[in-house]
Amino acid sequence: MNKAQLRKMYKQLRANLTTDQIEEFSLAIANQLLSLKIWNHTFYHLFLTIEEQKEINTDYILNILSGKDKNIIISKSHFEDYSMTHYLLMDNTRIKKNKYNIPEPVDGIEIQPTQLDVVFIPLLAFDATGHRVGYGKGFYDRFLAQCKPETLKIGLSFFEVTDAPFEVLDNDIKLDYCVTPDQVYAF
């Protein structure tokens, strides 16, 4: 199966989830994260939920990070070159949805990828070796390539590992972990 086929299949699986299931699974994922030994770091990058894509509700993770007094970093996407700019989330940060319904900071204090300790990554599917299938634009692979080698890369998925093989490109960056409602996968 190629990535395009997996993308289509997992988008459909997500589309079939109810709002209650999304909330239940999102909370379970946040609770699974608490079992990981990742909480002694300072800078945590988190994606904000695209509700229209039925993504994981990252508000639960946001609350954990806030409760642990961590620096939370969010991004703005640049579709002209598929890059991202990263900003410190503060109480006065203004969030606005872009034309693709991605919630993004309007402005703020810019943070460099090399400062990040942990990155939570959206995905559609992942395999047993830690490779993932995203939306296909390469935003995260470009971004992760700019991070320091020891930055922890943690995928978040509603669904368990796929056994369908898919092509892996040279610039695809592997996950260190993937967290689902029922399990933590370490790679």
N, C-alpha and C positions, 0 to 999 in steps of 0.2 A: 504494500500500500504506500502511496507517496504522501508527502506532507499535505498537498492540496486535498486529497481524499480524507485524510485524518482530520484536517481542519473542518471540512464540511460535516463530517460525522460528529465530531465533538461539539461543534456549534449547535447542531440539531439536538444533541443530548442535553446541552445546557438550556436550549430554548424550551425543552419539555419540563424543566424544573419549575415547581411552583414557588411563589414568594416565600411560603413557610419553609419549604425544603432549603432554599438558598440561605435563609436565616439560620436554620438548624445546622446545616453543613458548615457555614461560615463560623459559627460559634464553636463547633467541634474542632475546626482547623486551628482557631485561636487557642483553644485549650490544649491541643496537641503541641503547639509551639512552646508552651510553657515547660514541656518536658525536655526541650533541647538546652544544651549548655551554651547559650548564645547571649546571655543577658548581662555579661560583664563588659560589653563594648559601649561606645559612646554615640557613633553616628549610624542611624538606621534609615535606609531608603525604603519607602513604602509607596506603592501605587494607590491612587484613589479610584474607587469603584466606578466603572462604566455600567450604570444600572441597565441601560438599554441593551447591553451585551450579556446581561445576566451573569456578571462577574461576581466573584467572592466579595462579600461585604467586608471591607477591610477596617470598618469602624471599630470592630472588636480588637483588632491588633493595634490600632491607633490608641485605644483606651489603655491597653497593656503598656505600650511604650510611654504614654503620658504618665501613667501611674508609677512607672519606674524612672521617671524624670530623664528620659533619653532625648537626644537631639533627633528630631524626625525630619527627614528630607523628602521632598516631593518634586516632581518634574513637570516641565513644560516640553511638549513635543513640537518639533520643527519638521513639517512634512516636505519642505523643499529639499532637504538633504537627509531626512530620516535620523536626525540627531535629537538629543535632549539636553536641556539646561536644568540644573538642579538647584532647589531653593530650600532654605531652612523654614520649616513650618512654625509660625509664631501665632500668638493669640490674635494679632491684627492682620494676618495674611488673608488677602482677598482671593477667593476661589471663583473661577468662572469656567463654564463649559465651553470648549472650542467647538468648531463646526462638526466634529466627529463625536460629540458628546463626552469628550474626555475632560473631567474636572482638572483644572490646572491653576497654579498660582498666577496672579496678574503680574506680580513683581516680588521683590524681596531680596534677602541676603543670599548671594550665590555661593554654592558649595561645590568644590571640585570633586570629581569621581574618586580621586586618589585619597580623599578624606574618609570615604565610606568604609565601615566595618562589616555591615550586614546589608544585603539587598534582598528584599522580598519580590518575587518575580511572578507576573501573571503568565498563564500558559493555557493551552487547550488540551494537550496530551504530553506524556513523557514515557520514556522507556526505562528498562532495568539498568541501563548504564548511566543514566542521568542526563540524557539528551532530551530536549523538549521541542514541542511544536507550538509556535506562537501564532500571531496573526499574519506573519509572512513579510513584514516590512524590514525586519532586522534592527529595529530600534534598540532592543535590549542587548543583542550581540555586540553592536557598536559601542553601547554604553559600558557593558561589562568588560570589554577589551581595554577600556580606559581606567578601570579600577585596579587597585594593587592586587597582586596575585593571591594574597591571603584573605581578601574580602570574601566573606561567606555568601554563597549564592543559594537562596532558598526558594524553590518553586512552590506555588500554592495551587492545589487542584481539587475540584469536586470529585474527580474520578480516580480510580486506582490505575496502576501502571498498565500500559498497553503492551501486548505481546506482538502487535503488528510491526514488522520491521519497517523503518523509513530511512531515507537517505540522510546522511550527516555530512555537512559541508565543513571545510577546513576552518572557517571563521565561526562555526557554531561553538558557543561556550557552554560547557557542562555545568550542571547543578552540583552543589555539595549535598543538598537535601531536597526532598520534595515531601510536602506535608498534605495529607488528605484527611477527610473527616475520621477515618479509621486507622490510619497508619502513618508512621514517619519512615521514609526511605532515605538511607544514607548511601552515598556513592563514593 
